[in-house]
Amino acid sequence: MKYLILVPDGAGDDNIEALGGKTPLEVANLENIDELAHKGTVGMVRTIPPGVAPGSDAANLSVMGYDPSVYLTGRSPLEAASIGIDMSDTDVAFRTNIITLTGSGDYEDLIITDHSSGDITTEEADELIKAVNEAFADENIRFYTGVSYRHCMIVHNGSTEYELTPPHDVLTQRVGDHLPKGEGSGFITEMMKKSYEILKDHPVNKAREAKGLNPANSLWIWGQGRKPSLSSFYDKYGIKGTAISAVDLIKGIAICAGLNSVDVEGATGTLHTNFDGKARAAVREFKDGMDFVYMHLEGPDECSHQGDMEGKIECMESIDTKVLKPIVDYLREAGEDFRVLVVPDHRTPLSIRTHSATPVPFVIYDSTKEEPYDESKCFCEKSGEKGMYFDSGFELADFFFEK
């Protein structure tokens, strides 16, 4: 049996007046996913446990079969694992975005405009992180380049007892209302403030502004945590697997769980990622003997953060035709028995442009146990609400893998 979990990050949404009271999943043409739904199982799942922030860290751990309330030690440590940072038990990792601030006056009065600096390239970002290290790195603090706008700060013998806010949760809001809180957090605030003075006139940002692109003119530090410890995915489910994603967080979860992680050239984590290349990579992994592929696609989430409704719909349609279809076609033509789970890790409603803990729809298809054809079943919130319900994402994973 081959297993595919397809995760369109943030694809779940709420009813939108501009779409006639429908959601993007209802409006999008998802012919191939819906074909699996017609012959499979649909339902809803709560991927975010009560009391846990609705982040992609908790949500993807949950979908992959790990209880976030047990295994989540912070987002950044998982990303650090992907970057290749060898953390000690006393190290603390912090997610470090390079973001766009606009306005004038004091730092506190600037506006948080773009959490991703216009999806800045990794090459540009690396130049900015080098400048940041020159200003702030010492025997206890160092910054590491990740992918695009997502980077990492390691503090030796650090604390996690700070209240830090994800920038995508506070878009269009005033900086001063969301600065770090907690005893000892002042050094983080000072670095963020000083980073603005360092980065706003950096040649990389001057060049971006000349092209009409958002500058990456400030650090934003959050997502702290200590070295993670996940149980082996193989020991848990008895299958060998690979994760395919452009995002360090997903790669880090895979590495910590003992899964393989594959990089795809041109994979950006946006609407304009290399969909075809990701599908080819999945097929190659199955051909090379892997039992399981965890296919993560960040694009729908990024479109929601940007308030791009049309882009979110377009992204889902590309996932349907360019990713799911060729993988399923290969499995059928190869004569493989296979199961597919399509599920967003969480909702990212366009109305709020950030994550929600509300349950998300899922589709499970088993080539060996096709259900009677039912055209009313599809991959969307309203259809899912009429089907099965799982109160925990890791329980859905156990069901999918028949633990």
C-alpha positions as CSV (number, residue, x, y, z in Angstrom):
1,M,0.0,0.0,0.0
2,K,1.2,3.5,-0.9
3,Y,0.1,6.5,1.1
4,L,-0.2,10.1,0.0
5,I,-1.1,13.0,2.4
6,L,-1.7,16.2,0.4
7,V,-1.7,19.3,2.5
8,P,-2.9,22.5,0.9
9,D,-1.7,24.8,3.7
10,G,-4.4,27.2,4.9
11,A,-6.9,26.2,2.2
12,G,-9.8,26.0,4.6
13,D,-11.8,29.2,4.8
14,D,-15.1,30.7,5.9
15,N,-18.1,31.8,3.8
16,I,-17.3,34.8,1.7
17,E,-20.0,37.3,0.6
18,A,-18.1,38.1,-2.6
19,L,-18.3,34.4,-3.5
20,G,-22.0,34.3,-3.0
21,G,-21.7,32.9,0.6
22,K,-19.4,30.1,-0.6
23,T,-15.8,29.3,0.4
24,P,-12.8,29.2,-2.0
25,L,-12.8,25.4,-1.9
26,E,-16.5,25.4,-3.0
27,V,-15.8,27.8,-5.9
28,A,-12.5,26.3,-7.1
29,N,-12.7,23.7,-9.9
30,L,-11.2,20.7,-8.0
31,E,-12.2,18.0,-10.5
32,N,-9.6,15.5,-9.4
33,I,-9.8,15.9,-5.7
34,D,-13.6,15.8,-5.9
35,E,-13.4,12.6,-8.0
36,L,-11.7,11.0,-5.1
37,A,-14.3,12.4,-2.7
38,H,-17.2,11.0,-4.8
39,K,-15.7,7.5,-4.2
40,G,-14.2,8.0,-0.7
41,T,-14.8,9.4,2.7
42,V,-15.3,13.1,3.6
43,G,-15.4,14.8,6.9
44,M,-14.1,17.4,9.3
45,V,-11.1,17.3,11.6
46,R,-9.9,19.6,14.4
47,T,-6.1,19.9,13.9
48,I,-5.5,22.4,16.6
49,P,-6.0,21.2,20.2
50,P,-7.7,23.4,22.7
51,G,-5.4,26.0,24.2
52,V,-2.8,25.6,21.4
53,A,-2.1,28.5,19.1
54,P,-3.4,27.8,15.5
55,G,0.1,27.7,13.9
56,S,1.4,25.5,11.1
57,D,3.7,23.9,13.6
58,A,0.9,22.4,15.7
59,A,-1.3,21.7,12.7
60,N,1.2,19.8,10.6
61,L,2.4,17.8,13.6
62,S,-1.2,16.9,14.2
63,V,-1.9,15.9,10.5
64,M,1.3,13.8,10.6
65,G,0.1,11.8,13.6
66,Y,1.7,13.6,16.5
67,D,-0.2,15.2,19.4
68,P,1.0,18.8,19.5
69,S,0.1,19.1,23.2
70,V,2.8,16.4,23.7
71,Y,5.4,17.0,21.0
72,L,5.3,20.7,20.2
73,T,8.3,22.6,21.9
74,G,8.1,25.6,19.6
75,R,8.0,26.4,15.9
76,S,11.6,27.6,15.4
77,P,13.4,24.5,16.8
78,L,11.7,22.5,14.0
79,E,12.9,25.0,11.4
80,A,16.3,24.9,13.0
81,A,16.5,21.2,12.4
82,S,15.8,21.7,8.7
83,I,18.5,24.4,8.4
84,G,20.9,22.0,9.9
85,I,21.5,23.8,13.2
86,D,22.7,21.4,16.0
87,M,20.9,22.8,19.0
88,S,22.1,22.0,22.6
89,D,19.5,21.3,25.3
90,T,20.0,24.8,26.7
91,D,19.7,26.6,23.3
92,V,16.5,28.5,22.4
93,A,15.6,29.0,18.7
94,F,13.5,31.9,17.6
95,R,11.7,32.3,14.2
96,T,13.0,35.5,12.6
97,N,11.0,37.0,9.8
98,I,12.3,39.9,7.8
99,I,9.2,42.0,7.3
100,T,8.0,45.2,5.7
101,L,7.2,48.2,7.9
102,T,5.7,51.4,6.5
103,G,5.0,54.9,7.8
104,S,7.2,57.5,9.5
105,G,8.2,58.5,13.0
106,D,9.2,56.3,15.9
107,Y,9.6,52.5,15.3
108,E,6.6,51.9,17.6
109,D,4.4,54.0,15.2
110,L,5.3,52.1,12.0
111,I,2.7,49.7,10.5
112,I,3.3,46.0,9.9
113,T,2.5,45.8,6.2
114,D,3.9,42.5,4.9
115,H,5.1,39.5,7.0
116,S,7.0,38.1,4.0
117,S,8.5,41.3,2.4
118,G,6.9,40.5,-0.9
119,D,8.2,36.9,-0.8
120,I,11.8,38.1,-0.9
121,T,14.2,35.7,-2.5
122,T,16.5,33.6,-0.3
123,E,19.6,35.2,-2.1
124,E,18.5,38.7,-1.1
125,A,17.5,37.6,2.4
126,D,20.9,36.0,2.9
127,E,22.6,39.4,2.3
128,L,20.3,41.0,4.9
129,I,20.9,38.2,7.5
130,K,24.7,38.7,7.0
131,A,24.2,42.4,7.9
132,V,22.2,41.5,10.9
133,N,24.9,39.1,12.1
134,E,27.5,41.7,11.8
135,A,25.5,44.0,14.0
136,F,24.2,41.5,16.7
137,A,26.0,38.2,16.7
138,D,28.2,37.4,19.7
139,E,29.1,34.3,21.7
140,N,25.5,33.9,22.8
141,I,23.4,35.0,19.7
142,R,23.6,34.1,16.1
143,F,21.3,34.4,13.1
144,Y,20.9,31.7,10.4
145,T,19.5,32.1,6.9
146,G,16.5,30.0,6.1
147,V,14.2,30.3,3.0
148,S,12.8,33.5,1.6
149,Y,11.6,35.6,4.6
150,R,11.8,32.8,7.2
151,H,15.0,32.7,9.3
152,C,16.3,31.6,12.7
153,M,18.0,33.1,15.7
154,I,19.7,30.9,18.3
155,V,20.3,32.1,21.8
156,H,22.6,30.0,24.0
157,N,21.3,29.5,27.5
158,G,18.2,31.4,26.5
159,S,14.7,31.7,27.9
160,T,11.4,30.8,26.4
161,E,9.4,32.9,28.8
162,Y,8.4,35.7,26.5
163,E,5.2,36.7,24.9
164,L,6.0,37.1,21.2
165,T,3.4,37.7,18.4
166,P,3.5,36.2,14.9
167,P,3.6,39.1,12.4
168,H,1.0,37.5,10.1
169,D,-1.5,37.8,13.0
170,V,-1.1,41.6,13.2
171,L,-0.9,42.8,9.6
172,T,-1.9,46.5,9.1
173,Q,-1.5,47.1,12.8
174,R,0.9,49.4,14.8
175,V,4.3,47.9,15.8
176,G,4.1,49.4,19.3
177,D,1.0,47.4,20.2
178,H,2.7,44.1,19.6
179,L,6.3,44.3,20.8
180,P,7.8,41.5,23.0
181,K,6.6,41.2,26.5
182,G,8.0,39.4,29.5
183,E,10.9,39.6,31.9
184,G,14.2,39.9,30.0
185,S,12.5,40.4,26.6
186,G,14.0,43.9,26.1
187,F,17.0,42.7,24.2
188,I,14.6,41.3,21.5
189,T,12.8,44.6,21.2
190,E,16.1,46.5,20.9
191,M,17.4,44.2,18.1
192,M,14.1,44.6,16.2
193,K,14.3,48.4,16.5
194,K,18.0,48.6,15.6
195,S,17.5,46.2,12.7
196,Y,15.2,48.8,11.1
197,E,18.0,51.3,11.0
198,I,20.4,48.8,9.6
199,L,18.1,47.3,6.9
200,K,15.9,50.2,5.7
201,D,18.8,51.7,3.6
202,H,20.5,48.4,2.7
203,P,21.4,48.1,-1.0
204,V,19.2,45.0,-1.3
205,N,16.2,47.0,-0.1
206,K,17.0,50.1,-2.2
207,A,17.1,47.8,-5.3
208,R,13.8,46.2,-4.3
209,E,12.1,49.6,-3.8
210,A,13.4,50.7,-7.2
211,K,11.6,47.7,-8.7
212,G,8.4,48.5,-6.8
213,L,8.9,45.6,-4.4
214,N,8.3,45.6,-0.7
215,P,11.5,46.2,1.3
216,A,12.6,43.7,4.0
217,N,13.3,46.5,6.4
218,S,13.0,45.0,9.9
219,L,13.4,41.8,11.9
220,W,10.4,40.3,13.6
221,I,11.3,37.7,16.2
222,W,8.8,35.1,17.6
223,G,8.1,31.3,17.7
224,Q,10.6,30.5,20.4
225,G,11.3,27.0,21.7
226,R,13.8,24.3,22.7
227,K,15.2,21.3,20.9
228,P,12.4,19.0,19.9
229,S,12.1,15.3,20.4
230,L,9.7,13.4,18.1
231,S,9.2,9.6,18.2
232,S,10.1,7.8,15.0
233,F,7.5,7.9,12.3
234,Y,8.6,4.4,11.2
235,D,8.2,3.0,14.7
236,K,4.8,4.6,14.9
237,Y,3.3,3.4,11.6
238,G,5.8,0.9,10.2
239,I,6.2,2.7,6.9
240,K,9.0,4.6,5.2
241,G,8.2,8.1,4.1
242,T,9.3,11.4,2.5
243,A,8.2,15.0,3.0
244,I,8.2,17.4,0.1
245,S,7.9,21.0,1.0
246,A,9.5,24.4,0.3
247,V,9.1,25.3,4.0
248,D,11.8,24.7,6.7
249,L,9.1,24.0,9.3
250,I,7.8,20.9,7.4
251,K,11.3,19.7,6.5
252,G,12.3,20.1,10.2
253,I,9.3,18.0,11.3
254,A,10.3,15.3,8.8
255,I,13.9,15.2,9.9
256,C,13.0,15.0,13.6
257,A,10.5,12.2,12.8
258,G,13.1,10.2,10.8
259,L,11.4,10.9,7.5
260,N,13.3,11.7,4.3
261,S,13.1,15.4,3.1
262,V,13.3,16.3,-0.6
263,D,14.2,19.7,-2.0
264,V,12.5,20.6,-5.3
265,E,14.2,23.2,-7.6
266,G,11.9,26.2,-8.0
267,A,9.7,25.3,-5.0
268,T,9.0,28.7,-3.4
269,G,6.1,28.1,-1.0
270,T,3.9,30.6,-3.0
271,L,1.3,30.6,-5.7
272,H,4.2,30.5,-8.2
273,T,5.9,27.4,-6.9
274,N,7.1,24.5,-9.1
275,F,3.9,22.4,-8.9
276,D,5.1,20.0,-11.7
277,G,8.4,19.5,-10.1
278,K,6.8,18.6,-6.7
279,A,4.6,16.0,-8.4
280,R,7.6,14.5,-10.2
281,A,9.5,14.3,-7.0
282,A,6.6,12.4,-5.3
283,V,6.4,9.9,-8.2
284,R,10.2,9.4,-8.0
285,E,10.0,8.8,-4.2
286,F,7.3,6.1,-4.7
287,K,9.4,4.5,-7.6
288,D,12.4,4.5,-5.3
289,G,10.6,2.4,-2.7
290,M,9.0,4.9,-0.3
291,D,5.7,3.9,1.1
292,F,4.5,7.4,2.0
293,V,4.8,10.9,0.7
294,Y,3.7,14.0,2.7
295,M,3.1,16.7,0.1
296,H,2.9,20.1,1.6
297,L,1.9,23.2,-0.5
298,E,2.2,26.6,1.2
299,G,0.6,28.6,-1.6
300,P,-3.1,28.9,-0.3
301,D,-1.9,30.1,3.1
302,E,0.4,32.7,1.6
303,C,-2.5,34.0,-0.6
304,S,-4.7,34.3,2.4
305,H,-2.1,36.2,4.4
306,Q,-1.9,38.6,1.4
307,G,-5.7,38.8,1.1
308,D,-5.6,37.4,-2.4
309,M,-8.8,35.5,-2.9
310,E,-8.4,35.0,-6.7
311,G,-4.8,33.7,-6.0
312,K,-6.1,31.3,-3.4
313,I,-8.6,29.8,-5.8
314,E,-6.0,29.6,-8.6
315,C,-3.5,27.9,-6.3
316,M,-6.0,25.2,-5.3
317,E,-6.8,24.5,-8.9
318,S,-3.1,24.2,-9.7
319,I,-2.7,21.7,-6.8
320,D,-5.6,19.7,-8.2
321,T,-4.4,19.4,-11.8
322,K,-0.6,19.7,-11.5
323,V,0.1,17.9,-8.2
324,L,-2.7,15.4,-7.3
325,K,-3.6,14.2,-10.7
326,P,-0.2,13.1,-12.0
327,I,0.6,11.4,-8.7
328,V,-2.7,9.5,-8.7
329,D,-2.4,8.7,-12.4
330,Y,1.1,7.2,-11.8
331,L,-0.2,5.1,-8.9
332,R,-3.0,3.7,-10.9
333,E,-0.9,3.0,-14.0
334,A,1.7,1.3,-11.8
335,G,-1.0,-1.0,-10.4
336,E,-0.3,0.1,-6.9
337,D,-2.8,-0.1,-4.1
338,F,-3.0,3.3,-2.5
339,R,-4.6,5.7,-0.1
340,V,-4.9,9.5,-0.4
341,L,-5.7,12.0,2.4
342,V,-6.3,15.5,1.3
343,V,-6.5,17.9,4.2
344,P,-5.5,21.5,5.0
345,D,-3.4,21.8,8.1
346,H,-5.6,24.7,9.3
347,R,-8.0,27.4,8.0
348,T,-6.5,30.7,7.0
349,P,-9.7,32.8,6.4
350,L,-9.3,35.6,3.9
351,S,-11.4,37.8,6.2
352,I,-8.8,37.8,9.0
353,R,-5.6,37.0,6.9
354,T,-4.3,34.8,9.7
355,H,-4.8,31.3,11.0
356,S,-8.0,29.9,12.7
357,A,-8.4,26.9,15.0
358,T,-11.8,26.0,13.3
359,P,-12.0,22.4,12.0
360,V,-11.1,21.8,8.3
361,P,-12.5,19.4,5.7
362,F,-10.8,16.2,4.6
363,V,-11.1,13.6,1.9
364,I,-9.8,10.0,2.2
365,Y,-9.7,7.7,-0.8
366,D,-8.7,4.0,-0.7
367,S,-8.2,2.4,-4.1
368,T,-9.0,-1.0,-2.6
369,K,-12.2,0.1,-0.9
370,E,-14.0,2.5,-3.2
371,E,-17.3,3.6,-1.7
372,P,-20.5,3.9,-3.8
373,Y,-20.3,6.9,-6.1
374,D,-21.8,10.0,-4.5
375,E,-21.5,13.2,-6.5
376,S,-22.7,15.2,-3.5
377,K,-19.5,14.5,-1.6
378,C,-16.7,16.9,-2.4
379,F,-13.7,18.6,-0.9
380,C,-15.2,21.6,0.9
381,E,-16.4,22.7,4.3
382,K,-20.1,22.2,3.7
383,S,-19.7,18.7,2.4
384,G,-17.2,17.8,5.2
385,E,-19.7,18.9,7.8
386,K,-22.1,16.1,6.7
387,G,-19.4,13.4,7.0
388,M,-17.1,11.9,9.7
389,Y,-15.6,14.0,12.5
390,F,-12.3,13.7,14.2
391,D,-11.6,15.8,17.3
392,S,-7.9,15.4,16.9
393,G,-5.7,15.5,13.8
394,F,-3.5,12.7,15.0
395,E,-6.6,10.5,15.4
396,L,-7.3,11.1,11.7
397,A,-3.7,10.0,10.9
398,D,-4.2,6.8,12.9
399,F,-7.4,6.1,11.0
400,F,-5.7,6.8,7.7
401,F,-2.8,4.5,8.4
402,E,-5.1,2.0,10.2
403,K,-3.0,2.0,13.3
